[in-house]
């Protein structure tokens, strides 16, 4: 993924997470409970576009936040 795409996807994750009233700690804990070893720091890096998201992580984040993968991947 190019840097601009990673930044946009990270912003989408942050926007959705905040709209759902969830913290980075909450998202990290839910990811860990579902077998995805991401810390709060890793979530912060994702939201800042500093860490690549893998397809399985996108799917799990979408399930945790109750949105579609398309909403996370929206580049408009």
PDB file of N, CA, C and O in Angstrom:
ATOM      1  N   UNK A   1       0.838  -1.178   0.000  1.00  0.00           N
ATOM      2  CA  UNK A   1       0.000   0.000   0.000  1.00  0.00           C
ATOM      3  C   UNK A   1       0.882   1.240   0.000  1.00  0.00           C
ATOM      4  O   UNK A   1       1.935   1.262   0.636  1.00  0.00           O
ATOM      5  N   UNK A   2       0.449   2.263  -0.711  1.00  0.00           N
ATOM      6  CA  UNK A   2       1.223   3.499  -0.671  1.00  0.00           C
ATOM      7  C   UNK A   2       0.863   4.300   0.582  1.00  0.00           C
ATOM      8  O   UNK A   2      -0.147   4.041   1.237  1.00  0.00           O
ATOM      9  N   UNK A   3       1.700   5.263   0.891  1.00  0.00           N
ATOM     10  CA  UNK A   3       1.573   6.028   2.136  1.00  0.00           C
ATOM     11  C   UNK A   3       0.233   6.773   2.225  1.00  0.00           C
ATOM     12  O   UNK A   3      -0.398   6.791   3.282  1.00  0.00           O
ATOM     13  N   UNK A   4      -0.195   7.383   1.126  1.00  0.00           N
ATOM     14  CA  UNK A   4      -1.455   8.139   1.139  1.00  0.00           C
ATOM     15  C   UNK A   4      -2.642   7.228   1.445  1.00  0.00           C
ATOM     16  O   UNK A   4      -3.559   7.615   2.170  1.00  0.00           O
ATOM     17  N   UNK A   5      -2.619   6.035   0.897  1.00  0.00           N
ATOM     18  CA  UNK A   5      -3.692   5.079   1.145  1.00  0.00           C
ATOM     19  C   UNK A   5      -3.699   4.643   2.600  1.00  0.00           C
ATOM     20  O   UNK A   5      -4.759   4.570   3.222  1.00  0.00           O
ATOM     21  N   UNK A   6      -2.516   4.352   3.152  1.00  0.00           N
ATOM     22  CA  UNK A   6      -2.429   3.953   4.559  1.00  0.00           C
ATOM     23  C   UNK A   6      -2.928   5.055   5.480  1.00  0.00           C
ATOM     24  O   UNK A   6      -3.604   4.780   6.472  1.00  0.00           O
ATOM     25  N   UNK A   7      -2.598   6.298   5.157  1.00  0.00           N
ATOM     26  CA  UNK A   7      -3.048   7.430   5.972  1.00  0.00           C
ATOM     27  C   UNK A   7      -4.571   7.548   5.910  1.00  0.00           C
ATOM     28  O   UNK A   7      -5.214   7.753   6.939  1.00  0.00           O
ATOM     29  N   UNK A   8      -5.152   7.422   4.720  1.00  0.00           N
ATOM     30  CA  UNK A   8      -6.605   7.534   4.562  1.00  0.00           C
ATOM     31  C   UNK A   8      -7.322   6.417   5.313  1.00  0.00           C
ATOM     32  O   UNK A   8      -8.310   6.669   6.003  1.00  0.00           O
ATOM     33  N   UNK A   9      -6.835   5.191   5.185  1.00  0.00           N
ATOM     34  CA  UNK A   9      -7.461   4.067   5.891  1.00  0.00           C
ATOM     35  C   UNK A   9      -7.332   4.259   7.403  1.00  0.00           C
ATOM     36  O   UNK A   9      -8.280   3.993   8.143  1.00  0.00           O
ATOM     37  N   UNK A  10      -6.188   4.710   7.858  1.00  0.00           N
ATOM     38  CA  UNK A  10      -5.995   4.986   9.283  1.00  0.00           C
ATOM     39  C   UNK A  10      -6.960   6.039   9.794  1.00  0.00           C
ATOM     40  O   UNK A  10      -7.515   5.909  10.885  1.00  0.00           O
ATOM     41  N   UNK A  11      -7.160   7.091   8.992  1.00  0.00           N
ATOM     42  CA  UNK A  11      -8.119   8.133   9.377  1.00  0.00           C
ATOM     43  C   UNK A  11      -9.535   7.574   9.439  1.00  0.00           C
ATOM     44  O   UNK A  11     -10.324   7.955  10.304  1.00  0.00           O
ATOM     45  N   UNK A  12      -9.851   6.665   8.514  1.00  0.00           N
ATOM     46  CA  UNK A  12     -11.173   6.030   8.530  1.00  0.00           C
ATOM     47  C   UNK A  12     -11.373   5.237   9.818  1.00  0.00           C
ATOM     48  O   UNK A  12     -12.422   5.329  10.455  1.00  0.00           O
ATOM     49  N   UNK A  13     -10.362   4.458  10.196  1.00  0.00           N
ATOM     50  CA  UNK A  13     -10.451   3.659  11.423  1.00  0.00           C
ATOM     51  C   UNK A  13     -10.671   4.591  12.617  1.00  0.00           C
ATOM     52  O   UNK A  13     -11.540   4.338  13.452  1.00  0.00           O
ATOM     53  N   UNK A  14      -9.892   5.655  12.696  1.00  0.00           N
ATOM     54  CA  UNK A  14     -10.010   6.603  13.811  1.00  0.00           C
ATOM     55  C   UNK A  14     -11.397   7.245  13.849  1.00  0.00           C
ATOM     56  O   UNK A  14     -12.026   7.314  14.905  1.00  0.00           O
ATOM     57  N   UNK A  15     -11.865   7.712  12.694  1.00  0.00           N
ATOM     58  CA  UNK A  15     -13.167   8.375  12.618  1.00  0.00           C
ATOM     59  C   UNK A  15     -14.289   7.430  13.054  1.00  0.00           C
ATOM     60  O   UNK A  15     -15.169   7.811  13.827  1.00  0.00           O
ATOM     61  N   UNK A  16     -14.249   6.217  12.559  1.00  0.00           N
ATOM     62  CA  UNK A  16     -15.278   5.229  12.913  1.00  0.00           C
ATOM     63  C   UNK A  16     -15.194   4.890  14.394  1.00  0.00           C
ATOM     64  O   UNK A  16     -16.217   4.843  15.078  1.00  0.00           O
ATOM     65  N   UNK A  17     -13.983   4.654  14.897  1.00  0.00           N
ATOM     66  CA  UNK A  17     -13.805   4.306  16.309  1.00  0.00           C
ATOM     67  C   UNK A  17     -14.370   5.396  17.210  1.00  0.00           C
ATOM     68  O   UNK A  17     -15.086   5.105  18.168  1.00  0.00           O
ATOM     69  N   UNK A  18     -14.048   6.648  16.906  1.00  0.00           N
ATOM     70  CA  UNK A  18     -14.532   7.767  17.723  1.00  0.00           C
ATOM     71  C   UNK A  18     -16.047   7.892  17.611  1.00  0.00           C
ATOM     72  O   UNK A  18     -16.724   8.134  18.610  1.00  0.00           O
ATOM     73  N   UNK A  19     -16.585   7.728  16.399  1.00  0.00           N
ATOM     74  CA  UNK A  19     -18.041   7.813  16.208  1.00  0.00           C
ATOM     75  C   UNK A  19     -18.771   6.741  17.010  1.00  0.00           C
ATOM     76  O   UNK A  19     -19.900   6.954  17.452  1.00  0.00           O
ATOM     77  N   UNK A  20     -18.131   5.598  17.197  1.00  0.00           N
ATOM     78  CA  UNK A  20     -18.727   4.505  17.978  1.00  0.00           C
ATOM     79  C   UNK A  20     -18.474   4.667  19.475  1.00  0.00           C
ATOM     80  O   UNK A  20     -18.939   3.857  20.276  1.00  0.00           O
ATOM     81  N   UNK A  21     -17.729   5.723  19.856  1.00  0.00           N
ATOM     82  CA  UNK A  21     -17.471   5.979  21.270  1.00  0.00           C
ATOM     83  C   UNK A  21     -16.473   5.020  21.896  1.00  0.00           C
ATOM     84  O   UNK A  21     -16.525   4.775  23.101  1.00  0.00           O
ATOM     85  N   UNK A  22     -15.576   4.479  21.106  1.00  0.00           N
ATOM     86  CA  UNK A  22     -14.601   3.502  21.597  1.00  0.00           C
ATOM     87  C   UNK A  22     -13.203   4.125  21.675  1.00  0.00           C
ATOM     88  O   UNK A  22     -12.865   5.015  20.894  1.00  0.00           O
ATOM     89  N   UNK A  23     -12.410   3.651  22.614  1.00  0.00           N
ATOM     90  CA  UNK A  23     -11.039   4.131  22.772  1.00  0.00           C
ATOM     91  C   UNK A  23     -10.071   3.216  22.014  1.00  0.00           C
ATOM     92  O   UNK A  23     -10.433   2.118  21.592  1.00  0.00           O
ATOM     93  N   UNK A  24      -8.849   3.688  21.853  1.00  0.00           N
ATOM     94  CA  UNK A  24      -7.810   2.846  21.270  1.00  0.00           C
ATOM     95  C   UNK A  24      -7.562   1.635  22.163  1.00  0.00           C
ATOM     96  O   UNK A  24      -7.336   0.531  21.669  1.00  0.00           O
ATOM     97  N   UNK A  25      -7.602   1.840  23.461  1.00  0.00           N
ATOM     98  CA  UNK A  25      -7.423   0.727  24.402  1.00  0.00           C
ATOM     99  C   UNK A  25      -8.512  -0.331  24.203  1.00  0.00           C
ATOM    100  O   UNK A  25      -8.225  -1.528  24.203  1.00  0.00           O
ATOM    101  N   UNK A  26      -9.753   0.110  24.035  1.00  0.00           N
ATOM    102  CA  UNK A  26     -10.859  -0.816  23.811  1.00  0.00           C
ATOM    103  C   UNK A  26     -10.629  -1.633  22.546  1.00  0.00           C
ATOM    104  O   UNK A  26     -10.759  -2.857  22.554  1.00  0.00           O
ATOM    105  N   UNK A  27     -10.285  -0.944  21.459  1.00  0.00           N
ATOM    106  CA  UNK A  27     -10.082  -1.632  20.190  1.00  0.00           C
ATOM    107  C   UNK A  27      -8.931  -2.631  20.289  1.00  0.00           C
ATOM    108  O   UNK A  27      -9.044  -3.759  19.810  1.00  0.00           O
ATOM    109  N   UNK A  28      -7.833  -2.221  20.906  1.00  0.00           N
ATOM    110  CA  UNK A  28      -6.686  -3.123  21.070  1.00  0.00           C
ATOM    111  C   UNK A  28      -7.064  -4.341  21.905  1.00  0.00           C
ATOM    112  O   UNK A  28      -6.693  -5.464  21.564  1.00  0.00           O
ATOM    113  N   UNK A  29      -7.799  -4.128  22.994  1.00  0.00           N
ATOM    114  CA  UNK A  29      -8.198  -5.243  23.860  1.00  0.00           C
ATOM    115  C   UNK A  29      -9.095  -6.222  23.109  1.00  0.00           C
ATOM    116  O   UNK A  29      -8.917  -7.435  23.218  1.00  0.00           O
ATOM    117  N   UNK A  30     -10.060  -5.699  22.347  1.00  0.00           N
ATOM    118  CA  UNK A  30     -10.958  -6.565  21.577  1.00  0.00           C
ATOM    119  C   UNK A  30     -10.187  -7.336  20.505  1.00  0.00           C
ATOM    120  O   UNK A  30     -10.458  -8.513  20.269  1.00  0.00           O
ATOM    121  N   UNK A  31      -9.236  -6.677  19.862  1.00  0.00           N
ATOM    122  CA  UNK A  31      -8.412  -7.359  18.871  1.00  0.00           C
ATOM    123  C   UNK A  31      -7.634  -8.498  19.519  1.00  0.00           C
ATOM    124  O   UNK A  31      -7.570  -9.602  18.979  1.00  0.00           O
ATOM    125  N   UNK A  32      -7.046  -8.223  20.674  1.00  0.00           N
ATOM    126  CA  UNK A  32      -6.267  -9.241  21.383  1.00  0.00           C
ATOM    127  C   UNK A  32      -7.144 -10.414  21.812  1.00  0.00           C
ATOM    128  O   UNK A  32      -6.732 -11.569  21.712  1.00  0.00           O
ATOM    129  N   UNK A  33      -8.342 -10.120  22.285  1.00  0.00           N
ATOM    130  CA  UNK A  33      -9.265 -11.186  22.700  1.00  0.00           C
ATOM    131  C   UNK A  33      -9.674 -12.077  21.528  1.00  0.00           C
ATOM    132  O   UNK A  33     -10.076 -13.225  21.717  1.00  0.00           O
ATOM    133  N   UNK A  34      -9.565 -11.535  20.320  1.00  0.00           N
ATOM    134  CA  UNK A  34      -9.924 -12.284  19.122  1.00  0.00           C
ATOM    135  C   UNK A  34      -8.701 -12.818  18.381  1.00  0.00           C
ATOM    136  O   UNK A  34      -8.783 -13.166  17.203  1.00  0.00           O
ATOM    137  N   UNK A  35      -7.559 -12.882  19.083  1.00  0.00           N
ATOM    138  CA  UNK A  35      -6.372 -13.512  18.525  1.00  0.00           C
ATOM    139  C   UNK A  35      -5.490 -12.645  17.668  1.00  0.00           C
ATOM    140  O   UNK A  35      -4.588 -13.154  17.003  1.00  0.00           O
ATOM    141  N   UNK A  36      -5.723 -11.352  17.664  1.00  0.00           N
ATOM    142  CA  UNK A  36      -4.903 -10.427  16.879  1.00  0.00           C
ATOM    143  C   UNK A  36      -4.048  -9.615  17.853  1.00  0.00           C
ATOM    144  O   UNK A  36      -4.566  -8.762  18.573  1.00  0.00           O
ATOM    145  N   UNK A  37      -2.770  -9.874  17.873  1.00  0.00           N
ATOM    146  CA  UNK A  37      -1.882  -9.296  18.878  1.00  0.00           C
ATOM    147  C   UNK A  37      -1.465  -7.864  18.540  1.00  0.00           C
ATOM    148  O   UNK A  37      -0.321  -7.614  18.160  1.00  0.00           O
ATOM    149  N   UNK A  38      -2.411  -6.925  18.683  1.00  0.00           N
ATOM    150  CA  UNK A  38      -2.127  -5.513  18.458  1.00  0.00           C
ATOM    151  C   UNK A  38      -2.288  -4.750  19.772  1.00  0.00           C
ATOM    152  O   UNK A  38      -3.273  -4.933  20.487  1.00  0.00           O
ATOM    153  N   UNK A  39      -1.334  -3.913  20.077  1.00  0.00           N
ATOM    154  CA  UNK A  39      -1.386  -3.090  21.281  1.00  0.00           C
ATOM    155  C   UNK A  39      -2.068  -1.756  20.973  1.00  0.00           C
ATOM    156  O   UNK A  39      -2.367  -1.448  19.819  1.00  0.00           O
ATOM    157  N   UNK A  40      -2.305  -0.982  22.015  1.00  0.00           N
ATOM    158  CA  UNK A  40      -2.869   0.354  21.826  1.00  0.00           C
ATOM    159  C   UNK A  40      -1.916   1.184  20.976  1.00  0.00           C
ATOM    160  O   UNK A  40      -2.354   1.964  20.130  1.00  0.00           O
ATOM    161  N   UNK A  41      -0.628   1.020  21.198  1.00  0.00           N
ATOM    162  CA  UNK A  41       0.375   1.739  20.419  1.00  0.00           C
ATOM    163  C   UNK A  41       0.289   1.387  18.930  1.00  0.00           C
ATOM    164  O   UNK A  41       0.429   2.257  18.071  1.00  0.00           O
ATOM    165  N   UNK A  42       0.061   0.119  18.637  1.00  0.00           N
ATOM    166  CA  UNK A  42      -0.084  -0.315  17.239  1.00  0.00           C
ATOM    167  C   UNK A  42      -1.346   0.290  16.623  1.00  0.00           C
ATOM    168  O   UNK A  42      -1.337   0.696  15.461  1.00  0.00           O
ATOM    169  N   UNK A  43      -2.427   0.349  17.398  1.00  0.00           N
ATOM    170  CA  UNK A  43      -3.671   0.964  16.911  1.00  0.00           C
ATOM    171  C   UNK A  43      -3.409   2.442  16.597  1.00  0.00           C
ATOM    172  O   UNK A  43      -3.866   2.949  15.572  1.00  0.00           O
ATOM    173  N   UNK A  44      -2.684   3.124  17.465  1.00  0.00           N
ATOM    174  CA  UNK A  44      -2.352   4.534  17.236  1.00  0.00           C
ATOM    175  C   UNK A  44      -1.538   4.694  15.946  1.00  0.00           C
ATOM    176  O   UNK A  44      -1.765   5.630  15.179  1.00  0.00           O
ATOM    177  N   UNK A  45      -0.599   3.785  15.712  1.00  0.00           N
ATOM    178  CA  UNK A  45       0.207   3.839  14.490  1.00  0.00           C
ATOM    179  C   UNK A  45      -0.642   3.582  13.251  1.00  0.00           C
ATOM    180  O   UNK A  45      -0.438   4.214  12.214  1.00  0.00           O
ATOM    181  N   UNK A  46      -1.584   2.665  13.355  1.00  0.00           N
ATOM    182  CA  UNK A  46      -2.502   2.398  12.240  1.00  0.00           C
ATOM    183  C   UNK A  46      -3.287   3.665  11.923  1.00  0.00           C
ATOM    184  O   UNK A  46      -3.390   4.066  10.764  1.00  0.00           O
ATOM    185  N   UNK A  47      -3.838   4.290  12.954  1.00  0.00           N
ATOM    186  CA  UNK A  47      -4.656   5.487  12.759  1.00  0.00           C
ATOM    187  C   UNK A  47      -3.849   6.656  12.206  1.00  0.00           C
ATOM    188  O   UNK A  47      -4.402   7.537  11.547  1.00  0.00           O
ATOM    189  N   UNK A  48      -2.555   6.666  12.468  1.00  0.00           N
ATOM    190  CA  UNK A  48      -1.676   7.724  11.955  1.00  0.00           C
ATOM    191  C   UNK A  48      -1.098   7.379  10.585  1.00  0.00           C
ATOM    192  O   UNK A  48      -0.366   8.176   9.999  1.00  0.00           O
ATOM    193  N   UNK A  49      -1.423   6.199  10.079  1.00  0.00           N
ATOM    194  CA  UNK A  49      -0.899   5.770   8.790  1.00  0.00           C
ATOM    195  C   UNK A  49       0.547   5.339   8.830  1.00  0.00           C
ATOM    196  O   UNK A  49       1.227   5.322   7.805  1.00  0.00           O
ATOM    197  N   UNK A  50       1.025   4.985  10.032  1.00  0.00           N
ATOM    198  CA  UNK A  50       2.419   4.588  10.212  1.00  0.00           C
ATOM    199  C   UNK A  50       2.607   3.083  10.273  1.00  0.00           C
ATOM    200  O   UNK A  50       3.734   2.595  10.355  1.00  0.00           O
ATOM    201  N   UNK A  51       1.503   2.347  10.233  1.00  0.00           N
ATOM    202  CA  UNK A  51       1.586   0.878  10.271  1.00  0.00           C
ATOM    203  C   UNK A  51       0.603   0.307   9.264  1.00  0.00           C
ATOM    204  O   UNK A  51      -0.551   0.727   9.175  1.00  0.00           O
ATOM    205  N   UNK A  52       1.093  -0.656   8.516  1.00  0.00           N
ATOM    206  CA  UNK A  52       0.285  -1.336   7.505  1.00  0.00           C
ATOM    207  C   UNK A  52      -0.780  -2.208   8.178  1.00  0.00           C
ATOM    208  O   UNK A  52      -0.525  -2.827   9.210  1.00  0.00           O
ATOM    209  N   UNK A  53      -1.964  -2.247   7.586  1.00  0.00           N
ATOM    210  CA  UNK A  53      -3.037  -3.127   8.050  1.00  0.00           C
ATOM    211  C   UNK A  53      -3.121  -4.334   7.126  1.00  0.00           C
ATOM    212  O   UNK A  53      -3.125  -4.189   5.904  1.00  0.00           O
ATOM    213  N   UNK A  54      -3.188  -5.508   7.704  1.00  0.00           N
ATOM    214  CA  UNK A  54      -3.330  -6.737   6.938  1.00  0.00           C
ATOM    215  C   UNK A  54      -4.813  -7.057   6.759  1.00  0.00           C
ATOM    216  O   UNK A  54      -5.637  -6.634   7.570  1.00  0.00           O
ATOM    217  N   UNK A  55      -5.161  -7.798   5.708  1.00  0.00           N
ATOM    218  CA  UNK A  55      -6.580  -8.089   5.449  1.00  0.00           C
ATOM    219  C   UNK A  55      -7.326  -8.686   6.636  1.00  0.00           C
ATOM    220  O   UNK A  55      -8.467  -8.308   6.901  1.00  0.00           O
ATOM    221  N   UNK A  56      -6.694  -9.617   7.355  1.00  0.00           N
ATOM    222  CA  UNK A  56      -7.390 -10.219   8.501  1.00  0.00           C
ATOM    223  C   UNK A  56      -7.633  -9.196   9.601  1.00  0.00           C
ATOM    224  O   UNK A  56      -8.625  -9.291  10.324  1.00  0.00           O
ATOM    225  N   UNK A  57      -6.741  -8.221   9.738  1.00  0.00           N
ATOM    226  CA  UNK A  57      -6.923  -7.160  10.732  1.00  0.00           C
ATOM    227  C   UNK A  57      -8.067  -6.237  10.324  1.00  0.00           C
ATOM    228  O   UNK A  57      -8.855  -5.816  11.171  1.00  0.00           O
ATOM    229  N   UNK A  58      -8.161  -5.922   9.044  1.00  0.00           N
ATOM    230  CA  UNK A  58      -9.250  -5.073   8.551  1.00  0.00           C
ATOM    231  C   UNK A  58     -10.598  -5.750   8.815  1.00  0.00           C
ATOM    232  O   UNK A  58     -11.547  -5.110   9.269  1.00  0.00           O
ATOM    233  N   UNK A  59     -10.668  -7.032   8.528  1.00  0.00           N
ATOM    234  CA  UNK A  59     -11.907  -7.784   8.742  1.00  0.00           C
ATOM    235  C   UNK A  59     -12.294  -7.773  10.218  1.00  0.00           C
ATOM    236  O   UNK A  59     -13.453  -7.538  10.559  1.00  0.00           O
ATOM    237  N   UNK A  60     -11.331  -8.025  11.081  1.00  0.00           N
ATOM    238  CA  UNK A  60     -11.611  -8.069  12.517  1.00  0.00           C
ATOM    239  C   UNK A  60     -11.987  -6.691  13.066  1.00  0.00           C
ATOM    240  O   UNK A  60     -12.913  -6.580  13.870  1.00  0.00           O
ATOM    241  N   UNK A  61     -11.285  -5.653  12.643  1.00  0.00           N
ATOM    242  CA  UNK A  61     -11.620  -4.296  13.085  1.00  0.00           C
ATOM    243  C   UNK A  61     -13.035  -3.937  12.643  1.00  0.00           C
ATOM    244  O   UNK A  61     -13.793  -3.336  13.404  1.00  0.00           O
ATOM    245  N   UNK A  62     -13.387  -4.302  11.424  1.00  0.00           N
ATOM    246  CA  UNK A  62     -14.737  -3.990  10.946  1.00  0.00           C
ATOM    247  C   UNK A  62     -15.792  -4.702  11.791  1.00  0.00           C
ATOM    248  O   UNK A  62     -16.832  -4.117  12.095  1.00  0.00           O
ATOM    249  N   UNK A  63     -15.543  -5.947  12.171  1.00  0.00           N
ATOM    250  CA  UNK A  63     -16.491  -6.683  13.011  1.00  0.00           C
ATOM    251  C   UNK A  63     -16.597  -6.049  14.397  1.00  0.00           C
ATOM    252  O   UNK A  63     -17.699  -5.887  14.922  1.00  0.00           O
ATOM    253  N   UNK A  64     -15.464  -5.691  14.988  1.00  0.00           N
ATOM    254  CA  UNK A  64     -15.455  -5.095  16.326  1.00  0.00           C
ATOM    255  C   UNK A  64     -16.201  -3.762  16.335  1.00  0.00           C
ATOM    256  O   UNK A  64     -16.957  -3.468  17.260  1.00  0.00           O
ATOM    257  N   UNK A  65     -15.976  -2.958  15.286  1.00  0.00           N
ATOM    258  CA  UNK A  65     -16.598  -1.636  15.239  1.00  0.00           C
ATOM    259  C   UNK A  65     -17.988  -1.649  14.600  1.00  0.00           C
ATOM    260  O   UNK A  65     -18.664  -0.621  14.556  1.00  0.00           O
ATOM    261  N   UNK A  66     -18.411  -2.810  14.107  1.00  0.00           N
ATOM    262  CA  UNK A  66     -19.753  -2.935  13.556  1.00  0.00           C
ATOM    263  C   UNK A  66     -19.957  -2.194  12.246  1.00  0.00           C
ATOM    264  O   UNK A  66     -21.022  -1.624  12.009  1.00  0.00           O
ATOM    265  N   UNK A  67     -18.938  -2.201  11.396  1.00  0.00           N
ATOM    266  CA  UNK A  67     -19.030  -1.563  10.083  1.00  0.00           C
ATOM    267  C   UNK A  67     -18.563  -2.556   9.021  1.00  0.00           C
ATOM    268  O   UNK A  67     -18.074  -3.639   9.342  1.00  0.00           O
ATOM    269  N   UNK A  68     -18.717  -2.178   7.771  1.00  0.00           N
ATOM    270  CA  UNK A  68     -18.230  -3.033   6.693  1.00  0.00           C
ATOM    271  C   UNK A  68     -16.756  -2.739   6.416  1.00  0.00           C
ATOM    272  O   UNK A  68     -16.241  -1.679   6.772  1.00  0.00           O
ATOM    273  N   UNK A  69     -16.107  -3.676   5.789  1.00  0.00           N
ATOM    274  CA  UNK A  69     -14.718  -3.458   5.366  1.00  0.00           C
ATOM    275  C   UNK A  69     -14.652  -2.294   4.384  1.00  0.00           C
ATOM    276  O   UNK A  69     -13.678  -1.541   4.374  1.00  0.00           O
ATOM    277  N   UNK A  70     -15.683  -2.147   3.561  1.00  0.00           N
ATOM    278  CA  UNK A  70     -15.727  -1.045   2.595  1.00  0.00           C
ATOM    279  C   UNK A  70     -15.667   0.314   3.287  1.00  0.00           C
ATOM    280  O   UNK A  70     -15.060   1.251   2.768  1.00  0.00           O
ATOM    281  N   UNK A  71     -16.289   0.422   4.447  1.00  0.00           N
ATOM    282  CA  UNK A  71     -16.259   1.693   5.181  1.00  0.00           C
ATOM    283  C   UNK A  71     -14.837   2.004   5.657  1.00  0.00           C
ATOM    284  O   UNK A  71     -14.415   3.160   5.650  1.00  0.00           O
ATOM    285  N   UNK A  72     -14.117   0.987   6.061  1.00  0.00           N
ATOM    286  CA  UNK A  72     -12.732   1.189   6.497  1.00  0.00           C
ATOM    287  C   UNK A  72     -11.847   1.509   5.302  1.00  0.00           C
ATOM    288  O   UNK A  72     -10.952   2.348   5.397  1.00  0.00           O
ATOM    289  N   UNK A  73     -12.093   0.844   4.179  1.00  0.00           N
ATOM    290  CA  UNK A  73     -11.253   0.998   2.995  1.00  0.00           C
ATOM    291  C   UNK A  73     -11.684   2.144   2.082  1.00  0.00           C
ATOM    292  O   UNK A  73     -11.079   2.341   1.028  1.00  0.00           O
ATOM    293  N   UNK A  74     -12.698   2.894   2.455  1.00  0.00           N
ATOM    294  CA  UNK A  74     -13.215   3.994   1.627  1.00  0.00           C
ATOM    295  C   UNK A  74     -12.129   5.042   1.369  1.00  0.00           C
ATOM    296  O   UNK A  74     -11.600   5.647   2.301  1.00  0.00           O
ATOM    297  N   UNK A  75     -11.811   5.244   0.099  1.00  0.00           N
ATOM    298  CA  UNK A  75     -10.751   6.195  -0.252  1.00  0.00           C
ATOM    299  C   UNK A  75     -11.296   7.514  -0.801  1.00  0.00           C
ATOM    300  O   UNK A  75     -10.526   8.351  -1.272  1.00  0.00           O
ATOM    301  N   UNK A  76     -12.606   7.705  -0.745  1.00  0.00           N
ATOM    302  CA  UNK A  76     -13.213   8.956  -1.261  1.00  0.00           C
ATOM    303  C   UNK A  76     -12.924  10.133  -0.372  1.00  0.00           C
ATOM    304  O   UNK A  76     -13.358  11.247  -0.663  1.00  0.00           O
TER     305      UNK A  76
END
